[in-house]
Amino acid sequence: MKPHNIVESLIMPACRVMVKTMLGEDAEKVICKMPSSNNTVARWIEMMSEDISSSVCNLLQMCKRFALQIDESTDVSGKAQLMAFVRFSNGTKMLEQFLFCRALIETKGEDIFKCVSQFFVQNSLLWEWCMAVCTDGAPSMTGNVRGFASMAKRKNPNIVTTHCFIHREALVSKTMGTDLQSILDDVIKMVNFIKVRPVKFRVFEMLCTDMGADHYTLLMHTDVRWPSKGKDLSRVYELRDELRVFFLNQQVKQDFVQLLSDSTWCSKLAYLVDIFDVLNALNLSMQGNESNILSVTDKLCAFRQKLRMWLHEIESTNSVAMFCHAVEVDPGAIVLHDIVIEHLSQLDDKLQYYFPSLNLSDKDWIRNPFHIQVDMSGLQLQEKEQLIDVAADSTVRLKFLEMNLVEFWIMVETEYTLIGSKAVGILLPFSTTYLCEKAFSAMTHIKIKHRGCLQALENNLRVCLSTTVLARIETLSQSLQSQPSN
């Protein structure tokens, strides 16, 4: 994530010192002849990128079965970037590789589909080999008529399309009543009042230091990719005494002082801290490489069962003991009883809305093919026969204990083709767009605003130089025309 001229400024001088120390001055002269300009380094990086991309495409041509993860975002220079990752099996394990990143002028569904199709044609890939596509919920991706997913299905009707589980969970976490939403809005106003004013920020930092607080500053997250409000709420709750003293001493925003002194308001804030901690923990558990539909669904099912258990406990015991901060300020749930029940019920309803089919009991044979009462209702006759053969194979049973689930079924596929291919086809699709989001975050750090300005300056200079050259050519042409033909 460094500028290309770091080769000239740091790496090559260090290489010359090392080579001169170990091999002598003659070797140093040879090192000095190596090209190391920023343009050369950029060209080498592009060549390596093309080589890596072609290697991945060669593997895809060999396996003829892969899943895509595609997302689009805008970089700091305002350009739309389309990012794609691919997952496939190499015969022994499942691989996840970067496929391409392309700039888009427009971000309509047909533009995204055209870009992906062009890449497929250039690298001799077929849509028939694409088994699944995972995208976010943007209309350009999931539209029924002009969305990318619908256009991909026209090329291959068997493609499985998935709306990113993390995006759907983030939509669920936004569910809250007007009462809790007002608490969140108040917290945001408090944080913004201090963070956007440098003098207020320094005064508050000094106050926290003098009062011996564990933290000296508030948090203000601007990252829109993953929910960060939980950390903001937690920090405000921990510094609520310091905030009350700060607003009281500043003699400004006395309504904030009243809120921070109100036990009812603080009780609702404590509950928001607890529930956002739970939601963010669920969000983080679904992030990471090698996640599949089974592992992510298990986490969501567990969360749904917790919601319903919490509802039953609160209604029967009138206690919010499952929320550590809330129970401290409101142990008898006098304030929070109805609010928490309403909010948890809303979360349960939204979870059912965004995840209507979390019951994957018919896929339990993938999790454990050796279970006595495994459900085979979704399998064909020959697939059932091979699953029975797998369950009766003692050698395969030993491998199941030694290998992870994906590698196990890839191994099974070599001997029991039908049932192994069925299992790998279910484990192959992406369940989230985590890799694309992670890549966009890296791009944000690499392609900073300063570099964007330099790139724009370079483009403007090229345009100016081209204009100057064209003007000079036109002047020479006119002067030649004015001269005699001889």
N, C-alpha and C positions, 0 to 999 in steps of 0.2 A: 504493500500500500504506500510505496514511496515514489517520488518523481523519477522518471527515467534517467535524469542527469546525475543520479546518485552513483551511477557506474563511473562517471568521470571524476566526480568530486570525492568519493570515498572508497569504492571497491578497487578501482585500478591503482590508486596510490598505495593502498594497503598491499595489493598483489606485488607491486614493484619492490616494496620493502621486503616482503617475505622471500621473493625469488632472489633478490640481490643478497640477502643474508644466507640463504641456503645454497645457491648455485653460482653466484657471482654476477659481475656487471654485464657480461655477454648475454646471459639469460634475461637480465632486466631489459636490455635493448630489444630483445625479441618480444617481450611482453608489451613494450611501448608501441610496437607496430600494430597491435590488435585494435580494430575499430571499436570505439566505445561511445560514440555520440548518442544523444537521446533518440534520434531518428533510427539509428541502427538497432538500438535496444527495442524500440517499439516494433520494428520490422521483425526482429527475432521472436518477440512475444506473439505477434500475429501468426507467424509460421508455426510456432509450437501449438498455438490454439487450434489452427487448422489441422495439424497432425493429430492432436488429441481427439478432435471431433470426428475425423475420418476413421480413427481407430475404433471409437465407440460405434460408429455407423457400420463398420465391418462386422463387429460382434452382433449387432442387431440383425444384419443380413444372414448371419449364421444361425441365430436362435429363432428368428422369425416369430417372435412373441414378446411384446413389451407393453408397458403402461406409461402414460404421459402425465406429467404434472405441469400445468401452464398457468401463468399469472402475468398481469400487466400492471405497470406502475410508471410514475413520472419521476425523472431524476431532477437534480438541482438546476439543470440548465433548461428545464421545461420540456424535454424530449420524452416521448412515450417509449418505454422499453418493454419488449415482450421476452419473458424468460421461460425456458422449458427445461425440465429434468426428465430423465427416463429411468425406468426400473426394469430389469430383465434378469434372466437366469443364465449363467454360463455353464451349467451342467453340474456344479457342485454347491454353489451358493447364489444368493440374490444380490445383485449389484445395483447401486444407484449412482448415476453419472449425470453430470451437466451436459445438456444437449446443445443449446444455442441461446444467444441473446441477440435480438434484432431490434433496431429502432423502427418505430411506426410513425407515419404521418397522421393517420386517423386510427381510431381504436374501435371501429365497428366490428361486429362479428365476422362479416365477410373479409375485412382487412386482416384480422387475426388468422382466419382459416386460410386465406391466400398465402400469408407468410409461412405458415406451417406446411402447407402443400408444396410450396416452392422448395422448402428445405428437403422435404421428402423426395421430390423429383431429382434435385441436385445430388442427393446421396443414395439414390436407388432404393428408397424405402417405400413400402406399400401400406396403404391404410388397412388392408386386410390383416396385417400383422399387429396392428394396434388393438389391444384388448380392452383398454380402459383409459379414461381421461378424468383427471381431477382438477377442478377449477374453483374459483370463488363464486359468489352469488351475483356478480355483475350481470346486467341484462345482455351485454355484448357476449358474455360467455354462456349463459344458461337460457337465453331467449328461445321460445318454442319454434319460431320461424327463421329468424336471422341470427340467432345465437351461434357461437362457435360449436357448441356441443351438438346442436341439432344438425348443423351442416356436416359434422364428422359422422353422425349417424346415417346420413344419406350415403356417405361413402362406404360405411361399414355398419349395417344395422345391428350387429352383435356387440358393438362397443358399449361398455358399462360406464355411464357418466356419474360422477360423484361430486356433490357440493361439499367443499372443505368442512370437516367436522369442527375445526377450531373456529372458523368464521360463524358457523351456526351456534356454537356455544357462546361466542361473544354476543350474538343477538339475544340469546336467552338471558345473559347476565344484565342486559340493559333493561330488563323488565323490573319495574318498581312503581308503586303508587305515587300519587301527587305528594303525599306527606313525606316519604323518603326522598323523593326527587328534590323537594325544597331544601332538605338537609344537605344534599349533595351540592346544590347550587350555592348555598350559603358558604360551604367549605371552599368552593372554587373562588368565590368573591374574596374571601379572606386571604387565600394564598396569592391571588393576583394583586391584591392591594399592596402586599409586602414585596413580592418578587419583582414587580415591574417598576418599583421605585428604589434605586440603589441606596439612597440615604436611609429609608425605612428598613431596608434589608440589613444594612450594617448595624443600625441601632438594635434591631431585633436579635441579631447574632450576638452582640455584646450583652444584651439582657439575658439570653439563654446561658451564656458563659457565667455571668454573675450569679444566676440562680442555680447553677450546678446541674443543668439539664443534660440528659444523655445525648441529645442532638442539638446542633447549633443553627440549623436552617430548615426551612420547609422544602418540600419537593414539588416540582411542577413538571409533569411529564407531558411532552408534546408528541410522543411516539404513538401513531394511530394504528400500528399493526397489532399490538397485543394490549389487552386492558391493563392499565397502570393506575387506575383510580384507587385501587386498594391500598397501594403504598402511600399515596397522597393522604387518604383518609386516616391511615394508621399514624402517620407522622403528625397530623393535626390533632388527633386524639391524645397522643403522648405529650404534645406541647400545649394542651388546652389551657393550663394554668399560666404558662408564660405568655400565651396569646392574650389572655384576659388582662394581665398586668400591662402588656405592651399597649393595647388599645386604650386602657384606662389612663396610662401616663401620657399618651399622645393626645388625649382629649379629641380624638376623631373616631368616627364610626362607633358611636355609643350603642348602636343597635347590635354590633358584634359583641360588645361587653354583655349586653342583656342575654344574648343567645348562649354565650359561653358560661354564664352564671345560671342558666336554666337547666335544672336536673332532667327535665323531660327531653329537652333538645339533646343533651349529652347522652341520654339513654339511647335515643334513636341513632346518634352518631356511633355509639359503641356497637350497636347491632350491625350497622353498615360496615364497620371495620371487620367484624367477624364474618359476615356473609361474603364480603369481597375477598377475604383471605381464602375461603373455601372455593369460590369460583375461580380465582386465579390459580389455586393449586390444581384444580381440575384442568384448567387451560394448559398449564405447564406440563402436566402428566401426559397430555396428548401430543406435545411437541417432541421432536427428536427424529432420528433416522430409523428406518426399518419398521415404522408403525404400519399396521394393517387394519383392516375392517374389524377383525375379531378382537384385537387388543384394545382398540379405541372404544368399541361397543361395550366391552366389559366394564370399562371405567365409567361410561355414561349410565349403564344399568345400576352400578353400585351407587352412583350419585342420586339416581331417582329413588332407590330404596332408602337411602339416608333421608331424603326429603320427606318421604311418607312416614318414616319412623319418627323423625323430629316432630312432624305434625301431631302424631298420636301421643307422643310424650308431653308436648306442651298442653294439649287439650285435656289429658288425664291428670297431670301433676301440677299444672300452672307454674311451670319452671322453665327457664331458658338456659339450663345448665350446659347444654351442648355448645353454647356461645360464651366463651370465657370472659370477654370484656363486658358483654351485656349483663351477665349474671352478677358482676361486681357492682354495677350501678343500679341494677333493678332485680335483686334476687327473687322477689315474689312475682315478677312479670306483671306488675300493676299497670305500668305504662305500655309495655311491649307486647302483651298477650295478643290482643286483636291485630296489632300491626304485623307481628311476625307471622301469625297464622295466615293472614291475607297475602303477605308477600310470598311465603313458601308455597301457598296454593297457586299463585300466579306463576311462579317458577315451574311448578309441576305441569301446569297447563301449557306453558310455552315449550317446555321440553318435549311434551307429547306432540306439539304442533311442528316443531323443527326436526324432531327425530321420531317420525311415526312408526318406524319398524326397527326397534331395538332388540326384538326377540329373534335371536339367531340360534335357537336350540336345534334346528335342523342341520346346523354346521358343527355340532358338537363332535361328530366323528373325526373332524380335522384336529380338534384340540386333543382328543384322546381316542384313537381308533381301537384301543384295547378294552374299552369300557364294555361291561357285560350287556347293558341295555342301551346301546347306541342307536340313535334315530337315523334310519336309512330311507326315510320317506321321499327325499328329494333326489334319489339316485336311480339310474337305469339298472336293468337286470344284470348286465355284465359288470357294471361298476359295483353293485352289491356283492357279486361273486368275488371280485378282486379284493374288496374290503374285508371279506371273511378270510381270504387267503392271507392278507396282511396281518389280521388279528391273530391268526394261528401260527404265524412264522416267529419262532423264538429268537432267531438272529435279528430280525427286524425289531422285535420288542427291546432287545438290548441296545440297539442303535437309538431307539426312541428316548431312552434314559440318558444317552450320552450327547445327543445333538439338540440344537434348538429346533423349533417347530418347522421353520421354513426349510432349513437344510435337510431335515428329516424327510420331508415330502419330495424334495428334489431328488434325494437318494432313492426313495421308493419309486419315483417315476421311471427310473432306468429299468426296473424289473416288472413293476405293475403299472403299465402305461396309462390305462384308462383312469383308474382311481387317483394315481399320482398327478396326472395332468389336470384332473378335476380340482384337486386340492390346491395345486400351484396356481391355477387360474383364479381361485378365490383369494389367495394370499398375495397375488401379484399387484392388484390395483393400489394406488395411493389412497390414503384416507384423508390426508391434509395437504395443504400447499406450503408446508413448513420450509422445505428446501428453497422454494422461490422467495419466500419472505426473508429467509436468512441471507440469501444472495442479494436481495435488494438492500438489506441493512449494510452488507459489506460494500455495495456500490455507493451507498450514501457516504461512507467513510472515505472511500477511494476518490470518488468524483465530487470533491468539495467545491464550494462556490468560487474559490480563488482559481482553481483549475478551469472551471467553466468559463470564467472571464478571460483567462489566457487563451482558451480555445476559440472563443468568440473573437478575440483580438487577432488571432492568427488568421481566421477566416476573413475578417475585414481587410487585413493587410493583403491577403491574396487577391481579393476582389479589387482593391485599389491598384495593386500592381498590374493586374490583368487589364484594368481600364486604362492605365497609363500606357501599357504596351500597345493596346489597340489604337489609342489616340496617336501614338507615334507612328504606327504603321499607316494609318490613314493620312497623316501629314506627308509621309514619304511617298505614298501613292499619288497624292495630289501633285506633289512637286515633280514626280516622274512624268505624269500626264501633261504637265505644262511645258516640259522640255521637248525639243524636236525629236522625231521618231528615230533619227540616226544616232 
